[in-house]
Amino acid sequence: MSEAPDPDPAALRNKPPQGIEYDDTVYTTVPDALLRPGVMLSSSLCTIVRNGESEETYKSTTSGILVTNREGQSFITVATQGFEEDGLVYHPNPKNGTLIGQIIESLPGTDISIARLNPGLRYVNETFGTHAEPDGIRINGISPCYPPHLRGYDALTMNNPFSGSREGITMALGLRIPEEGEKDYVAHQWHLFDNGDEPVDGCCGSPILDAEGRIVGLFRFKAATLSVFRSQQRSFGITGTRYVAGSKPFCS
């Protein structure tokens, strides 16, 4: 009986999140430095006043997918709400990490922005490895999010530096929740395992994948008992003529 091959060490998290201990590894400085969906991103520092005293703070979110435009240029998706007006993108944070890129475009009516990575960085459309998928999951395009491509009770996964690897099922397929502007949400109920049962702050921007490795949506927020995330990709230009999921690693 043949033994399963050892997983690629570069595909594993250096610091699997546990409780409030999140994965804040600086993946740009580890051996074979490689960025991928599910690493910690942060905004630039800003000053707030708390209890009458000024303090510096920043917002943290999760890296999305590698996309390319019609000219073949590569970018990554990020959560718009997680960054300041300067659009600077840090990994994992501005205090202990490094500036890796800048937002060049925010897609109207969504919480999705497109960021250009700085020269010298590598980004691959493969998730971190898990017990079920030691070498991670290679992202296989974007799902149309309607039957037969996506059905009720289909399995879903999400992997981010705050709650780790999550599993869930598709619920209430096709339930649209209209919002301001051009926003549309599709409500899904998540059954979450491993490190608890609640998504935590910072999950925004996390790619959500189906069993075939296709993008179902990018996590937006959790409302009451429903995890609400965007899955009407065509309405905001991730597919079609503007951006598509990149199939090759990005090396700048």
Salt bridges, closest charged atoms under 4 A:
GLU21 OE1 - LYS15 NZ 3.83
ASP23 OD2 - ARG13 NH1 2.79
ASP24 OD1 - LYS15 NZ 3.06
GLU55 OE1 - ARG50 NE 3.14
GLU84 OE2 - LYS59 NZ 3.70
GLU105 OE2 - ARG242 NH2 2.03
ASP111 OD2 - ARG220 NE 3.59
GLU126 OE2 - ARG138 NH2 2.82
ASP184 OD2 - ARG176 NH1 3.62
GLU198 OE1 - LYS222 NZ 3.84
ASP210 OD2 - ARG214 NE 2.81
